[in-house]
């Protein structure tokens, strides 16, 4: 039975990942900043006893280390770095950038996933699948950027892609596979109501891609359906 650690598990794609993996029979370690406010996740954990909910503030790197120690000895098959923030707010484009918000965006979208990979490397080495998944975005692609804007979010996802590419290379000898994954444009709080895809469809396809992803592909940037994306 696989063990999946999921960040940002309280809503959107994270909550759907928890639901689908739990329904499949996996042990789900669901992390979010304030579990006491995560009513949907709490309800899901009542329905599935194989979901364990933990508090984890990803902006606190020390807390990530402490959480890894708390789970010392646990074998993790898939580390799913799903949590992320958009950062860019209305009226704060170029010329009016919020640099404090930019720092927060980089902290959650870049520093935290890399720190999670470092802290949970021993747990992954005990696992069978040994996979790190970083939920990124096509908006992190410089080749694809033809519209500009969203400087905070775009730069954070581009940085995440670059960092995870290096994580993949640095850990190939340890047989750790790193997948950088674009979920598509999905109807979530971040994606908005105009998005063409629902969370269950996106997560189902991403899970299929994660399941078939092999070490030989480590460090690649893929779409939810496994198709390669431009850097």
Residue pairs with C-beta under 8 A, 6 or more apart in sequence:
1 25
1 26
1 27
2 21
2 26
2 27
2 77
2 78
2 128
2 129
3 26
3 27
3 28
3 29
3 74
3 75
3 76
3 77
3 78
3 127
4 17
4 21
4 26
4 27
4 28
4 29
4 76
4 77
4 78
4 80
5 29
5 31
5 76
5 78
5 79
5 80
5 120
5 123
6 14
6 17
6 18
6 21
6 28
6 29
6 30
6 31
6 80
6 82
7 14
7 31
7 32
7 56
7 58
7 80
7 81
7 82
7 83
7 112
7 113
7 116
8 14
8 31
8 32
8 82
8 83
8 84
9 15
9 17
9 18
9 28
9 30
9 31
9 32
9 38
9 41
9 53
9 82
10 30
10 32
10 33
10 34
10 35
10 37
10 38
10 40
10 41
11 38
11 40
11 41
11 188
11 189
12 186
12 188
12 189
12 190
12 199
13 82
13 135
13 183
13 186
13 188
13 199
13 202
13 203
14 30
14 32
14 82
14 83
15 40
15 41
15 44
15 199
16 199
16 200
16 202
16 203
17 80
17 82
17 203
17 206
17 207
18 28
18 30
18 41
18 44
18 51
19 44
19 48
20 200
20 203
20 204
20 207
21 28
21 207
22 28
22 44
22 48
22 50
22 51
23 48
25 50
26 50
27 50
27 52
28 48
28 50
28 51
28 52
29 52
29 54
29 71
29 74
29 76
30 41
30 45
30 51
30 52
30 53
30 54
31 53
31 54
31 55
31 56
31 67
31 83
32 38
32 41
32 53
32 55
32 56
32 83
33 55
33 56
33 57
33 58
34 55
35 41
35 42
35 53
35 54
35 55
38 53
41 51
41 53
42 53
44 51
45 51
45 52
45 53
54 67
54 70
56 63
56 64
56 67
57 63
58 64
58 83
58 107
58 108
58 112
58 116
59 104
59 107
59 108
59 112
61 111
61 112
61 115
64 112
64 115
64 116
64 119
65 115
65 119
67 119
68 119
68 120
68 122
68 123
71 120
71 123
72 122
73 126
74 123
74 126
75 123
75 126
75 127
75 128
76 120
76 123
76 124
76 126
76 127
77 124
77 127
77 128
77 129
77 130
77 131
78 127
78 129
78 131
78 132
78 133
78 210
79 116
79 117
79 120
79 123
79 124
79 131
79 132
79 133
80 133
80 135
80 210
81 112
81 113
81 116
81 117
81 132
81 133
81 134
81 135
82 135
83 108
83 112
84 108
84 109
84 135
84 156
84 190
85 104
85 105
85 108
85 109
85 190
86 105
86 150
86 152
86 153
86 190
87 101
87 102
87 104
87 105
87 109
87 152
87 153
87 156
88 149
88 150
88 151
88 152
88 153
89 98
89 101
92 98
92 101
93 149
93 151
94 151
97 151
97 152
98 152
101 152
102 151
102 152
102 155
105 152
105 153
105 156
106 155
106 156
106 159
109 153
109 156
109 157
109 159
109 160
110 156
110 159
110 160
110 163
113 134
113 160
113 163
113 164
114 163
114 164
114 167
117 132
117 164
117 167
117 171
117 178
121 171
121 174
121 176
124 130
124 131
124 132
124 176
125 174
125 176
129 177
130 174
130 175
130 176
130 177
130 215
131 176
131 177
131 178
131 179
131 210
131 213
132 164
132 167
132 176
132 177
132 178
132 179
133 178
133 179
133 181
133 210
134 160
134 161
134 164
134 178
134 179
134 180
134 181
135 181
135 183
136 157
136 160
136 161
136 164
136 180
136 181
136 182
136 221
137 153
137 157
137 182
137 183
138 144
138 182
138 223
138 229
139 145
139 150
139 153
139 154
139 157
140 154
140 156
140 157
140 158
140 159
140 160
140 161
141 158
141 161
141 221
141 229
141 230
141 231
142 158
142 231
143 230
143 231
144 229
144 230
145 154
160 180
161 180
161 221
161 231
164 178
164 180
164 219
165 178
165 180
165 219
167 178
168 176
168 177
168 178
168 218
168 219
169 219
171 178
172 215
172 218
175 215
176 215
176 218
177 213
177 214
177 215
177 217
177 218
178 218
178 219
179 209
179 210
179 213
179 217
179 218
179 220
179 222
180 219
180 220
180 221
180 222
181 206
181 209
181 210
181 222
181 223
181 224
182 221
182 222
182 223
182 224
182 229
183 202
183 203
183 206
183 224
184 197
184 202
184 205
184 223
184 224
185 191
185 195
185 196
185 197
186 195
186 197
186 198
186 199
186 202
187 193
187 195
187 197
187 198
187 199
188 195
188 199
202 224
205 224
205 225
206 224
208 225
208 226
209 222
209 224
209 225
209 226
212 226
213 222
220 228
221 228
221 229
221 230
221 231
222 228
222 229
223 229
